[in-house]
Amino acid sequence: MVVLDPVKVIITNYPEGKTEMLTGEINPENAESGVREIPFSREIWIEREDFMEVPEKGFHRLSPGLYVRLKSAYIIKCDSFEMNQDRSVKEIRCSYVPESRSGHDTSGIKTKSVIHWAEVKNAVPVEIRLYDRLFRVENPSAEEGDFKDYINPNSLEIVPNALAEPFLKSAKPGDKFQFLRKGYFCVDKESTSTKLIFNRTVTLKDSWAKEHLKGKIAESI
């Protein structure tokens, strides 16, 4: 699990000073790959896009009064939040359901979404390089003018301060991973133990983003 655009969540009813070791599968398609340990405590990071102050239709992630499941962890409910002066979210305060631990859930609470996260104290800073299409058209040689006119200016986006779970701390150049909900990545050849760099090789579809875009297009029409 790697959080590219982090916002802090404080779980107010989780004991202060406690760190709990949870487990998650290494490869859900291969049970023999085993499990990994994931630290969990009162403060975690989630993706900024996984919270919405006023949820739009089809948004089933974290919003005031709503529940969401943390992957390999617990169900949490958003109780309140703070905003920065620019109206971006500064901090989210949630409560967790102690009986909802993954694999041992007796809460009876059903959620419509699972989100990834990283525990604050043990999160590992990493650089993420998001590669996209080099050209804005399928075949630039078939277009008029200089092929350089069709270069995609957003073919590379660098995220310098992403935060990863500590399992990735030992990643070596050439190692390959799937980052939950973000795509497939490999460790860059320039990566070191003090500066981990991951290159995206394949993206994943985001059903919510697709529906959200469709709605915006419909509004413009």
N, C-alpha and C positions, 0 to 999 in steps of 0.2 A: 504494500500500500504506500503510495506517494501522493502527497498533497501539493499541488502546483501553486494554488493561490490561497494561502492559509488565512483562516480567521479563527480566533480562539473560542473554545467552548469550555465553560466552567460548570462542572456537574456538582451542584450545590449540596446534594444530600449524600455524596460519596465522601468517605472519611478522609480528612486532611492528613497528609503524610503517608498514606497507604499506597503501595504499588502492587498490583496484582498481575501475575503472569497468566495470560490466556494462551490458547493454542489455535492455530489455523493450519489448514492443509497446505502443503507446499505445491502440490499439483492435484486439483480436484478430479482430473481424469486418470490419475495413476495413484491408487491408494498406497502402493509400495514406496512412493517417494517420501512418505512420512509427514511429520508436522513440524511447525516452527513455533517458537515462543514469541508472544507479542505483549509487551508491557502495557498496562492500563492503569490510569490514576485519575485524579480529580480534574485535571486540565488536559484537554486534547485539542488538536487542530483538525478542522474539516475544510472542505473546499468552500470558498465564498459563494460559488454558484449553487451550493446545496442548501442555501437559506434564502427565503423570500419573505419580506415583511408582510406583504399582502399577496398570498398565493394566487397565481393565475389558474385557470381551468387546466387540469391535467398535471399540475405540479404536486407531487406526492413526497417531497423531501421535507426539510425542516422548516416549520413556520410556527408562529405563536399558537400554543394550545394543541399542536399536532405531534404525533409520535413518529419516530423513524428508528430503524434498527441500525446499529453500528456493526459492521462486518466482524464476525467472530467474537463479538462482545455482547453488549446489552441493548435493550430498547431505551431510548431517551425521549423526553418530551420538552419542548421549548416553553419556558415559563416567562422569560423576559429577554431584552437585549438592549444594548447601548449603541448609539450612532455617533459617528464623527461629524464635524461641522459640515463636511461636504456630503452628508447623508449616506456615506458608506457605513457598513456595519463594523463597529469596533470590537464588540464582544457579545457572546450569546450565553445566557444562563439557562441551564437545563436541569431536570431531575431525571434520575435513572430508575428503572424498575429492577430491584435486586433479584427477583425471581425469573428474570428473562435472559439469563446468561445463555449464549449459544450452545446448543447441545444439551442443555439442562433446563429448558424454558418451561416453567409451569404457570406463567402469568396469565395465559389465555388471551393476551393482547395480540391482535393481528395488525401488521403494518403493510403498507403498499410499496415500500421502498427500502433498500439497503444501501448505505453510503460507506465510503472508506474514510480513514482517519489516521492520525499519528499522535502518539502520546507526547506531550510537550517536553518533559524532562529528558527523554531518551531519543528524541527525533534526530535524525542525521541530515545535515544540510547537504543538498546535492544540486548540481546544475543539470537542467534538462534542455535538450535541443530538439525542437519540434520541426521536423522537415516536412514540407508539403511539395506540391507539384512545382517543377522548375519553370514551366510555362503556363500562361493563362489560357492557351488554346491547345487542342489535342495535337495538332500538327503545324508548328510554326512555319515549316518550309512551304506549306501550301497557302500561306497568307501573303498579302502584299507588304512591301517594305522590308526593313531590316528585322531579322529574327529577334534581335535584342529588344525590339519594341514590345515583344510579347512575353518578356521575362516577368514572372510573378514576384513582385516586391516583397511578398510575405512567404517566400519559399523556405525561410528559416526564421523561427522565433526562438530566442534563447530565454529560458526562465532561470535566472541565476540563483534564486533562493528558495527552491522547493524543499520540502521536508519529507523524509522517508522513515519508515519503520527500521529499527536497528538491524534487522535480518540482512539488509543490503550493505551493511558496513564492510563485509568481507568480499564484495563483488570485485572481480578482476576483469581487465580488458578482454573483450570477446564474449563474456558471459551474457546470457539472454534471459529476459524476464517478461512476463506480462504484468503490467501495472493495472490493478483493478480499475475498470471503467475508463482507462486512459489509453490503452493500446499496448503494442509490443515494443520493447526497447532492448538495445544492446549497450554494453559498456564501451565507451569510446577508448581508442588506443592511447589517448593522452590522459586518461583518467589515472589518478594516483590515490593512495590511501588517505591523503589529506585533502584531495579535491576529486570527488566522485562525479563523473560526467556520463550521462545516459543519452543515447540518440534514439529517437523514435523511428521505427522501421515500418510499422503498420498501425493505422488508426482503428478505432472501434466506432460502431454506430452509436449515436446517442438519440434514443427515441424521443426524449423530452425536448431536446434542442430542435429536432426535426419538426415536431408539432408546434413548438413556439415560433419557429421561422414561418411555418405555413400560416399561422395566425396573423403575424405581422404583415405578410404579403397580402392576405385577404383584407386587412385594414387599409392598406395603401390603395387597393383597388376600389 
